Amino acid sequence: MTLSVIVTTYEWPEALDVVLRSLSMQSDQDFEIVVADDGSGTLTEATVNRWKLEFGERLVHVWQADDGYRLARVRNLGAAAARGNHLVFIDGDCIPRRHFVAAIRRAQLPGWFLAGKRVQLGPILSRRFVARRSNVARWSIGDLLLRMRGGLRPLVHLTPRDRRRPWRPELPDFVPEGNAYGFLMSVSRSDFECVDGFDNRFVGWGEQDVDLALRLKRLGLRCSYAGPRATMLHLWHAEHADPVRRTWWQLQETVESDRVEALEGLTTMDDALSRRTPDNR
């Protein structure tokens, strides 16, 4: 199984730097990274280029023009550029811990897609991680408890109490807290292509990940928990929620239909764009 970790980012190169640093410390290094950039400027490009010295050809940077919050589309760009047969989508403000890739590889079984949990870092801890470029990916649960002193919530997400896994099919499907699939979603490329990927019509904050999860389930897949080793550390930031919730109404159209494929997904995109980088904007 070849894994492609697709990291979405927009104008927060400091957070991206921490995420790429954590990926460089993974116990399982057999994966590639695609930075899917929703229109960031030169500082993000410089961050990626600096990490290319570490990762070499394992790191790819795809970019689209800044034309609104087009997370669904840039994730499709990242998927199209990826070479792996399993796609792992993570947000550029979520830090994977040392055994993240190994946990995904173990849990990714046929007939399932994966989602996960995250521990919220407060603003003080988040600023500390970003400023110091901490090696937090290597920290054990004991290290986290000792050094953070109450700055994490909820700690239960770091423990193995939730036993839902693909190899225990008698347990119920996993639904992430708040229906938040997007910060970590892992799916085989073949299943992703069967539903035609994310729906590019989702422009604005929210629901594009729920839309994909719903269509994957209609395809016949079940959702499983990736396990506590895949629990991510979420850097604090101001909320981006859209009070109008335009994307929520788009999601209702999917809910009320019986569609499996996206209306405007991977197959509606120009293939040339899938390899677009900041060098050929």
N, C-alpha and C positions, 0 to 999 in steps of 0.2 A: 504494500500500500504506500503510494507516494502522497505526501501531504503538501498542500499549498496553504500557508497562513496569509490571509488577506487582511491587511490592517488599513482601516479607513482613517483619514485625517483631514483636517481643515484648519489652517492657520494657528496651530499650537505645536510648533516644532519642539519645544521643550518637553512636552508630554510624549511626543513621538520618539524622542531621543531615549527616554526612560524605557518605553516599550521595546524598542529595538535592542537596547542594552540587555533587557531581560530575556529576549529571544536568543541573544548571543550566549546566554548562560544555561540554556536548556540541557538537561541530561541526555536527551535524544536530539541529535543535531541533523537527522535525516529529513530535512524539509526545506522548502523554499519560502521566501517572503515576497509578497506583492504589496507595495504601499499604494493604496487606491486614494488618490488625492483629488478632493472636490474643489480644486481651483486655488490652492495656496500659492504664495509667492516664493521669492528666492530663498528665504530663510529655511523653509521646509526642504526645498531642493538641495540646499547646502548640507542639511542634516542627513538626507538620504545619501548624498554623494560621499559624505564622510564615513557612513556605515558600509558603503560598498567596498571600502578598503578592507573591512573585516569579512563581509559575506561573499564578496566577489559576484559571480554570476547567479548566486542563489537569491540575490536581492534585485527586484524589478520595481520600477517606479512608473505608474500610469497616472495620467493627469487629464482633467477636463476643465473647461473654462468655468469661472465662477459666475453662475447664472441661477442663483437661488440654492436652496438646500436640496441637492439632488443625490441623496445618499443611495437610493435604490439604483440609480443609473451608474454611479461610480463603482458600486459593488459588482454590477454586471461587467463593467470594464475590467475590474480586477480579476473576475472569474475567467473572462475571455483571454486574459494575458497569462493566467496560471497554467502550469504544465502538469500539476498533480492530478491524480484521479480521485482525490478527496479534498474538498474545499473547506477551510476553517476560517470563518469570518469573525474578526474581533474589532472592537473599537479602539481608536488611537488614544483613548484616555483610560484604558484598562490594562493593568500590568499583569502579565502571565507569570506565575511562579515557576520554580526550577523544573518541576516534573509535568508541566502543562502538556507539552507535546506527547510525552509518553502516555499520559492519561487519556488523551484523545485517541491515540493509536490503539490502545487497548480496548476502548469502549466502542469504537466505530465498527459496527457489525452490519451485515446486509439486512435490509428491511427496517432500518432505524435511522433517524437523524438525532443529533445531540444538541442539547442546550445546557446552560450552567447557572451557577450562582456567583454573586460578587459581594465582596465586603467593601463597605463605604468608608473611605478615608475622609477625615475632617479637613477643613481648610488649612490648618496649621501643619498637619502631617503631609498633606499634598504639596504644600509649598516647600517643605523640607526635602521631600523626595526629588522634586524637580530641581531645586537649587543645588543639592549635593550630588545628584546623579547616583543615588544610593544603589547598592547591590542587593536590593530587597528580594530579588528573585531567589537568592540563595538562602534566605532566612527560613528557619524552621518555625513551626507554630509557637514553640517556646520563645524564640527570638522575637516574634511578633508581639506576643503577650508582654514580654519584658520591656521591650523598647517603646511600645506604643501606649501603654498605660491608659487604657480606656478610650483611645482614639479610633478604635475599630468597631464597626457594628454591621451585622450581627456575627459574633464569633462562631456561632453554631455552623455557619457555612463552611468552616474550615475543618469540620469533624466528619467522620464517616457515618453519622447517624442515619442519613437518608440512604437506603439500600437499593433504590431503583437503579437498575442497570439492564442493558440489553440481554445479558445472560440470565436475567430473572424475569422472564416475560409474564409470569403470573402476577407481578405487581403492577399497579396502575401507571399510566403514562405520566411523564414529568411535565409540569407546566411551570415555567419560571415565575418568580415573584413579579407581580404587576404585568404579566404577559410580556415581559421584556426578553424577547428572544435575540434581539439584534446584537447585544454586546458580545455574545458568544453563540455561534451556530455552526455546527459541523455537519456536512452532508456529502454524499458521494457525488461526483461530477455527473454521473449518468442520471441520478434522480433529479439533480438540479436542472439538468437540461430537459428532462421529461416534462417539467412544469414551466419551462422556458424562463427560469431564473426569477429575479425580482421584477416587479412591474414598474417600469420607468415613469408611469403616470403619477406615482407618488412623489410629489414635490412639496417639501415642508417637513416639519418634525413629526415623527411618529407613524406607527401602523404598518409601514412597509414590511417590517419583519414578521408581524402577525399575519399579514396577507400571505407571505411565503409559507409560513408554518401551516396555515389552514390548507393551502393547496397541496403541500407535501402529504398531509394526513389524508386528503381526498385521494391521493395517488395510492394510498394503502400503507404508508409508512407510519411507524409509531415514534414518539419522542421519548428519549431517555436522558437521564441525568449523567453528565460526563464524570461526575465524582468529585470529591473534595480537593484532590490534587489539581483539578482544573479550575477551582474557584479563583476568581480574579480580584485584584485590588483596584478599586475604582477611584481615580483621582477626582477630588472635589472640583466643581465648576458651577457657575450660575446656571439655572435652569434654562433650557431652550424651548420649552413647550409652547405650542401655538394655542392661545386661548380660544381661537375660532375653531380649531380642530377640523380643518378642511379635509385632512387625510382620513379622519374617522368616518366621514361620509363615503369616501371612496371604498374603505374597508367594508362598509355595510353592503355595497353593491356586490362584492365578492361573497359575503356571507349569504346573501339572498339568492345567489346564482348556484350553479353546480359546476362551475369552471374548475379545471385543474391547471390550465396554462394561463400565463400572464397575458393580458390584452396587448401590452407593449413591452415585451421582454427581450431576451437575448437575440432572438431571430430578427428583431426589427432594427438592430443596430448595425451601423457600418463596420465591417470587420477591421478596416484600417484604423479605426479609433481605438481598438482594443490594445494596440501597441503604442499609442501616443504617449510620449514622455515630454517633460519640460523642454527638452532640446529641440523638439520639432512642433512647437505650438503654432 
